[in-house]
Amino acid sequence: MKTKRWVVADPDEARVRALAAGGGYAPLTAAVLAARGIDTPAAAQAYLNCDPAGLHDPFLLADMDKAVAVIEGAMARRERIVVYGDYDVDGVTATCTLVDYLRGRGARCDYYIPNRLREGYGLTCAAMQALYDKGARLLITVDAGITADGEIAAARALGMQVVITDHHECHDTLPDADAVVDCKRPDCTYPFDSLAGVGVAFKLVCALEGDAQAMLDRYADLVALGTVADVMPITGENRIIVAAGLKKLAATGNIGLEMLLREAGMKNRRLTSSTISFVLAPRINAAGRMGRAELAAELFLTRDPVRAQALAAQLCEQNKLRQNEENQILQQALVRLRTEYNPLEDKIIVLAGEGWHHGVIGIVCSRLCDRYGCPVVLIALDKDGTGKGSGRSVGGFNLFDALTSCGDLLERYGGHALAAGLTVDADNIGALRDRLRAYAETHVTMAELVPQLHIDCMVHPAWLTLEQVEGLSVLEPYGMRNPEPVFCMKDMTVEEITPISSDRHVRMTLIKDGVRFSAIWFGTGAGGLGFVEGNTVDAAFHLEVNEFRGRRSVQLTLCDAQLSDCEHLADQKLLNVYNTYMADGPLTAREARLLLPDRGDLVAVWRHITCRAEDGRLSVPDGALSRRVAWESRRDINIGKLFVCLDVFSESGLISYHFKEGMVNILLKPYEGKADISGSVVLATLQSMAG
């Protein structure tokens, strides 16, 4: 994973004090708010508002009055209504919210969710015909339909009325439906334009019922689930909905949701936005990705506890299948990238594979994007020669624009700057790869691909009390545009490092000004750290209260940790000595001894490289390699001595190595027999200088 570039906010101390005093916030909370530009009591109150009274009148949405009239008319005539949804969490929860409400009103209402694997996203003319043939006379779309001009026209031509509810961007002209309710309509003056698809469906239900509070009490859990899962901004109305939804989720009346919580091991545990993002949403999405979205829809609509329990178990099983497919594709991609991707030169990854499950390649894209810090496009090749692809990008590269530049090679594509989908003929994949690489060369620099970590403020040990950390809870629920706060402390001493979960994660003890902190870093093992025990690091972290055996303490959950300036300064002093030596400059005997490795040092460095190289290659942050070898071997191997060892191996034809972007990149060369370094000029010269 690439080193992150830290962007540290510096809130004005006077404004922080004024906000803490005027708004009654804990100083740490006030610092976070001020860092995000919310630095007056009035602004903070508005930003943190979770009062349901802040929900807007649904009839402020364009065409809402028309939508209500059409639906009420269809119910009065006892016509068959079909809610047409989508297979992701947002689409499924939107479908279930509206279907449950309409059935509760006595409507003859069914739903239709397209099969992701057979039909793909959105409406199809074939589906319009099939629904009409089965008696549907009113079609209501949720989380879809705003760009389906042809399909809507086909439905209308058959004799169906159509109400569109969506939250995606509109084209220049709207589909010719009886009503089009979308908060992104350019002519819509609704005060909040960031509702999820389920949020728009919820506003329709509120309009039909005429009592927003009653509908929030009834559906907040489902609406919050879809809103968080679709990564909507947790501000404005969404903040009100999600706050209410998390409370309701803890004691949900939806039997399907309750059974899913039980099956996922989350019943009676504290529920947060992260619970939705990392526990519930993947299980629901897995059903859609594996072509079984109907399982999730039935789960949320059933009233039978036994059936709900069985469906929840099936969703968890689908999630396991999804994880297996995902891991298989990931491992195949990683093997290929060792030979097909040059991290020093390539700015985009484009891979195609036969047999890849196109329902899960988007997740693999995200994982590779995080790992390599660059845009990734993966294409699943079908037997008929069609490639269905998915892409993910980073902040400095607009993936949609890149695909647009290759539009003549694609059968279809869509998405936005950070995520996109595409369909391409297999014969065009090579040209697509070349064109995307060429586009990346001219539209993004390596520096722009370095991921950023935004830090709210620097802190001191004295600030991190239980009271201060608990005070941060007023900022919840967290999510898009209201992320969990990130804090930073510099010059912390690493006292202890303990690998956990087979070194998938690591627990540490960090000391600052004599105060010990327990820290945990998820997703990073001890072998992936750029430092060892005894080093001094700068740490970026979330704060939480850890409860263990009745004892409550502040815990740091690390986002990143990097060697402190004092460590870099110590390295630089040794590098200056090494550079003087490499330039044939004079060294004192003491300086030469600092660089001179003995046989044990050479063996330790060689063993480390050969044990950790993959396909003969090893790339490590240049400040980390000497520390890792020194820690493992318990030998005094500084950065200058390390480079001398590498020079000896290079001189002997065992390796080649070079530096770029703060990384030392080592390539093992084929070698037969036992290497003889006794004739090393590098060692002989240093030995003569050391005296």
Residue pairs with C-beta under 8 A, 6 or more apart in sequence:
1 370
1 371
1 372
1 373
1 528
2 372
2 373
2 449
2 450
2 451
3 450
3 562
3 621
3 662
4 450
4 451
4 452
4 453
4 560
5 450
5 451
5 452
5 453
6 452
6 453
6 455
6 488
6 540
6 560
6 562
7 452
7 453
7 454
7 455
8 455
8 457
8 458
8 488
9 35
9 36
9 454
9 455
9 456
9 457
10 35
10 457
10 458
11 31
11 34
11 35
11 39
11 456
11 457
12 34
12 39
15 34
15 39
16 27
16 30
16 31
16 34
16 39
17 27
17 30
18 39
19 25
19 30
19 33
19 34
19 39
19 40
19 41
19 44
20 26
20 27
20 29
20 30
22 40
22 41
23 30
23 41
23 44
23 45
25 33
25 44
25 471
25 474
26 467
26 468
26 471
26 472
27 463
27 468
28 459
28 463
28 464
28 468
28 469
28 471
28 472
29 468
29 471
29 472
29 474
29 475
31 456
31 457
32 456
32 457
32 472
32 475
32 485
33 39
33 44
33 47
33 475
35 456
35 457
36 456
38 44
38 47
47 235
48 239
48 474
48 475
49 239
49 240
50 239
50 240
50 243
50 244
51 240
52 212
52 213
52 216
52 240
52 244
54 236
54 237
54 240
55 206
55 212
55 216
55 237
55 240
56 190
56 191
56 192
56 237
58 64
58 203
58 204
58 206
58 207
58 212
59 65
59 207
60 189
60 190
60 191
61 181
61 183
61 188
61 190
61 200
61 203
62 180
62 181
62 182
62 185
62 187
62 188
62 189
62 190
63 179
63 180
63 181
63 185
64 179
64 181
64 203
64 204
64 207
66 163
66 178
66 179
67 163
67 165
67 178
67 179
67 181
67 204
67 207
68 204
68 207
68 208
70 138
70 161
70 163
70 178
70 179
71 81
71 102
71 138
71 140
71 163
71 204
71 208
72 208
74 81
74 107
74 137
74 138
74 161
75 81
75 102
75 105
75 106
75 107
78 108
79 108
79 137
79 138
80 108
80 109
80 110
80 134
80 135
80 136
80 137
80 138
81 102
81 107
81 108
81 109
81 110
81 136
81 137
81 138
81 139
81 140
82 109
82 110
82 111
82 112
82 131
82 136
82 138
82 139
82 140
83 95
83 98
83 99
83 102
83 109
83 110
83 111
83 112
83 140
83 141
83 142
84 111
84 112
84 113
84 123
84 127
84 131
84 139
84 140
84 141
84 142
84 144
84 145
85 91
85 92
85 94
85 95
85 111
85 112
85 113
85 141
85 142
85 143
85 144
85 297
86 92
86 94
86 95
86 113
86 114
86 121
86 122
86 142
86 143
86 144
86 197
86 288
87 113
87 114
87 115
87 116
87 287
87 288
87 289
87 293
88 143
88 229
88 230
88 285
88 288
89 225
89 226
89 229
89 230
89 281
89 284
89 285
89 296
90 143
90 196
90 197
90 198
90 226
90 227
90 229
90 230
91 113
91 142
91 143
91 144
91 197
91 226
91 288
91 293
92 113
92 226
92 284
92 288
92 293
92 296
92 297
92 300
93 198
93 222
93 223
93 225
93 226
93 229
93 300
94 142
94 143
94 165
94 196
94 197
94 198
94 200
94 201
94 226
95 111
95 113
95 142
95 143
95 201
95 297
96 111
96 222
96 297
96 300
96 301
97 198
97 201
97 202
97 205
97 219
97 222
97 223
98 140
98 142
98 165
98 201
98 204
98 205
99 109
99 110
99 111
99 301
100 219
100 300
100 301
101 205
101 208
101 209
101 215
101 219
102 109
103 109
105 208
110 136
111 297
112 127
112 131
113 288
113 293
113 294
113 297
114 120
114 121
114 122
114 123
114 124
114 127
115 291
115 293
116 288
116 289
116 291
116 293
116 359
117 290
117 291
117 358
117 359
118 291
119 127
121 144
121 421
122 144
122 145
122 147
122 148
122 151
123 141
123 144
123 145
123 148
123 151
123 152
123 155
124 151
125 150
125 151
125 154
127 151
128 139
128 151
128 154
128 155
128 158
128 160
129 154
129 158
131 139
131 155
131 160
132 155
132 158
132 159
132 160
136 160
137 159
137 160
137 161
138 160
138 161
138 162
138 163
139 155
139 160
139 161
139 162
139 163
140 162
140 163
140 164
140 165
141 148
141 162
141 163
141 164
141 165
141 166
142 165
142 166
142 197
142 198
142 200
142 201
143 165
143 166
143 167
143 196
143 197
143 198
143 200
143 201
144 166
144 168
144 197
145 151
145 152
145 162
145 164
145 165
145 166
145 175
145 177
146 164
146 166
146 168
146 169
146 170
146 171
146 174
146 175
146 180
146 182
146 184
147 168
147 170
147 171
147 175
148 175
149 171
149 173
149 175
149 176
152 162
152 164
152 175
152 176
152 177
153 175
153 176
155 162
156 162
156 176
156 177
161 178
162 175
162 177
162 178
163 177
163 178
163 179
163 181
164 175
164 177
164 179
164 180
164 181
164 182
165 181
165 182
165 197
165 200
165 201
165 204
166 180
166 181
166 182
166 184
166 197
166 200
167 182
167 183
167 184
167 195
167 196
167 197
167 199
167 200
168 182
168 184
168 197
169 184
170 182
170 184
170 185
170 186
174 180
174 185
181 200
181 203
181 204
182 188
182 200
183 190
183 192
183 193
183 194
183 195
183 199
183 200
184 193
191 236
192 236
192 237
192 238
194 232
194 233
194 235
194 236
194 238
195 203
195 227
195 232
195 237
195 238
196 223
196 226
196 227
196 230
196 232
196 238
197 226
197 230
198 222
198 223
198 225
198 226
198 227
198 230
199 223
199 226
199 227
199 232
199 237
199 238
199 241
202 215
202 219
202 223
202 241
205 215
205 219
206 212
206 215
209 215
216 223
216 241
216 244
217 248
220 241
220 244
220 245
220 247
220 248
221 245
221 248
221 249
221 252
221 254
221 257
222 245
222 254
222 257
222 300
223 241
223 245
224 241
224 242
224 244
224 245
224 246
224 248
224 249
224 276
225 245
225 249
225 257
225 276
225 280
225 281
225 284
227 234
227 238
227 241
227 242
227 245
228 234
228 242
228 273
228 276
228 277
228 281
228 477
228 479
229 276
229 277
229 280
229 281
229 284
229 285
231 479
231 480
232 238
232 479
232 480
233 479
233 480
233 481
233 482
234 242
234 273
234 477
234 478
234 479
234 480
234 481
234 482
235 481
235 482
238 479
239 477
239 482
242 273
242 477
242 479
243 476
243 477
246 271
246 272
246 273
246 477
249 257
249 261
249 271
250 271
252 258
252 261
254 300
255 302
255 303
255 304
255 305
255 308
256 298
256 299
256 300
256 301
256 302
256 308
256 311
256 312
257 299
257 300
258 267
258 308
259 299
259 305
259 308
259 309
259 311
259 312
260 280
260 283
260 284
260 299
260 312
260 315
261 267
261 271
261 280
262 309
262 312
263 309
263 312
263 313
263 315
263 316
264 279
264 280
264 283
264 316
266 275
266 279
266 280
269 275
272 476
272 477
272 478
273 476
273 477
273 478
273 479
274 478
282 319
282 322
283 315
283 316
283 318
283 319
284 296
284 315
286 315
286 318
286 319
286 321
286 322
287 293
287 294
287 295
287 296
287 315
287 318
288 296
288 359
289 322
289 357
289 359
289 360
289 363
290 318
290 321
290 322
290 325
290 357
290 359
291 359
292 314
292 318
295 311
295 314
295 315
295 318
296 315
298 307
298 311
299 308
299 311
299 312
299 315
302 308
302 311
322 359
322 360
322 363
325 357
325 359
325 360
326 360
326 363
326 364
326 367
329 353
329 356
329 357
329 360
329 361
329 364
329 378
330 364
330 367
330 368
332 353
332 356
333 351
333 353
333 364
333 368
333 378
336 351
337 349
337 351
337 368
337 372
338 614
338 615
338 617
339 615
340 351
341 349
341 372
343 372
343 619
343 663
344 660
344 661
344 663
344 665
346 374
346 437
347 374
347 375
347 397
347 437
347 440
347 441
347 444
347 446
347 449
348 374
348 375
348 376
348 377
348 397
348 402
348 436
348 437
348 439
348 440
349 368
349 372
349 374
349 375
349 376
349 377
350 376
350 377
350 379
350 429
350 432
350 433
350 436
350 437
351 376
351 377
351 378
351 379
352 378
352 379
352 380
352 381
352 387
352 389
352 426
352 429
353 378
353 379
353 380
353 381
354 381
355 380
355 381
356 378
356 379
356 380
356 381
357 380
358 380
358 382
358 388
358 389
358 390
361 378
361 379
361 380
361 389
361 390
362 390
362 392
362 419
362 421
364 378
365 376
365 377
365 378
365 390
365 391
365 392
366 392
368 376
368 378
368 392
369 375
369 376
369 392
369 393
369 394
373 394
373 449
373 450
373 451
374 394
374 397
374 449
375 391
375 392
375 393
375 394
375 397
375 399
375 402
375 440
376 391
376 392
376 393
377 389
377 390
377 391
377 399
377 422
377 436
378 389
378 390
378 391
379 387
379 388
379 389
379 422
379 424
379 429
380 387
380 388
380 389
381 387
381 426
382 388
385 425
385 426
385 427
386 411
386 423
386 424
386 425
386 426
387 423
387 424
387 425
387 426
387 429
388 421
388 422
388 423
389 421
389 422
389 423
389 424
390 419
390 420
390 421
390 422
391 399
391 403
391 415
391 419
391 420
391 421
391 422
392 399
392 418
392 419
393 399
393 417
393 418
393 419
393 420
394 418
394 449
394 451
395 418
395 448
395 451
395 452
396 444
396 445
396 448
396 449
397 440
397 443
397 444
397 448
397 449
398 417
398 443
399 415
399 416
399 417
399 418
399 419
399 420
400 414
400 415
400 416
400 417
400 420
401 417
401 443
402 436
402 439
402 440
402 443
403 410
403 413
403 415
403 420
403 422
403 436
404 413
405 435
405 439
406 432
406 435
406 436
406 439
407 413
409 424
409 428
409 431
409 432
409 435
410 422
410 423
410 424
410 428
410 432
411 423
411 424
411 425
412 422
412 423
413 420
413 421
413 422
413 423
414 420
414 421
414 422
415 421
424 432
446 661
453 486
453 540
453 559
453 560
454 483
454 486
455 486
455 487
455 488
455 540
456 485
456 486
456 487
457 487
457 488
458 487
458 488
458 489
458 490
459 487
459 488
459 489
460 489
460 513
461 489
461 512
461 513
461 515
461 517
464 517
464 543
464 554
465 554
466 545
466 552
466 553
466 554
469 543
469 544
469 545
469 554
470 545
472 485
472 543
475 482
475 484
475 485
478 484
484 542
485 542
485 543
486 540
486 541
486 542
486 559
487 540
487 541
487 542
487 543
488 538
488 539
488 540
488 541
489 512
489 538
489 539
489 541
490 538
490 564
490 565
491 512
491 536
491 538
491 564
491 566
492 510
492 511
492 512
492 517
492 536
492 537
492 538
492 539
492 564
493 510
493 511
493 512
493 534
493 535
493 536
494 508
494 509
494 510
494 531
494 532
494 533
494 534
494 535
494 536
494 537
495 508
495 509
495 510
495 511
495 516
495 533
496 508
496 509
496 533
497 506
497 507
497 508
497 526
497 529
497 532
497 533
498 506
498 507
498 508
498 526
499 505
499 506
499 525
499 526
499 527
500 506
500 507
500 520
503 525
503 526
503 527
504 523
504 525
505 520
505 521
505 522
505 523
505 524
505 525
506 520
506 521
506 524
506 525
506 526
506 529
507 518
507 519
507 520
507 521
508 518
508 519
508 520
508 521
508 558
509 516
509 517
509 518
509 519
510 516
510 517
510 519
510 537
510 539
510 556
511 517
517 554
517 555
517 556
518 546
518 553
518 555
518 556
519 539
519 541
519 555
519 556
519 557
519 558
520 555
520 556
520 557
520 558
521 557
521 558
521 561
522 557
524 558
527 612
529 561
529 624
530 561
530 562
530 563
530 621
530 623
530 624
530 627
531 537
531 561
531 563
531 567
531 624
531 627
532 627
532 628
532 630
532 631
533 631
535 563
535 567
535 627
536 563
536 564
536 566
536 567
537 561
537 562
537 563
537 564
537 567
538 561
538 562
538 563
538 564
539 556
539 558
539 560
539 561
540 558
540 559
540 560
540 561
541 556
541 557
541 558
541 559
542 556
542 557
542 559
543 554
543 555
543 556
543 557
544 554
544 555
544 557
545 552
545 553
545 554
545 555
546 552
546 553
546 554
546 555
563 623
563 624
567 623
568 623
571 623
571 638
571 639
574 594
574 595
574 638
574 639
574 640
575 639
575 640
575 643
577 587
577 591
577 594
577 595
577 640
578 595
578 639
578 640
578 643
578 644
580 586
580 587
580 591
581 587
581 591
581 592
581 595
581 686
581 689
587 595
587 689
589 689
589 690
589 691
592 686
592 689
592 690
592 691
593 690
594 638
594 640
594 641
595 640
595 641
595 644
595 686
596 641
596 644
596 683
596 686
596 687
596 690
597 605
597 637
597 641
597 644
597 645
597 648
597 683
600 633
600 635
601 633
601 635
601 637
601 641
601 645
602 645
602 648
602 677
604 629
604 632
604 633
604 635
604 637
605 629
605 637
605 642
605 645
605 646
605 649
606 645
606 649
606 654
608 625
608 628
608 629
608 632
608 633
609 618
609 649
609 655
609 666
609 668
610 668
612 618
613 666
613 668
616 667
616 668
617 665
617 666
617 667
617 668
618 665
618 666
618 668
619 663
619 664
619 665
619 666
620 628
620 663
620 664
620 666
621 662
621 663
621 664
622 639
622 659
622 662
622 663
622 664
623 639
623 662
625 642
625 664
626 637
626 638
626 639
626 641
626 642
629 635
629 637
629 642
630 636
630 637
630 638
637 645
644 682
644 683
644 686
646 655
646 657
646 664
646 666
647 682
648 677
648 680
648 682
648 683
649 655
649 675
649 677
650 656
650 657
651 677
651 680
651 681
651 682
652 675
652 676
652 677
652 680
653 669
653 671
653 675
654 668
654 669
654 671
654 675
655 666
655 667
655 668
655 669
656 666
656 667
656 669
657 664
657 665
657 666
657 667
658 664
658 665
659 665
677 683
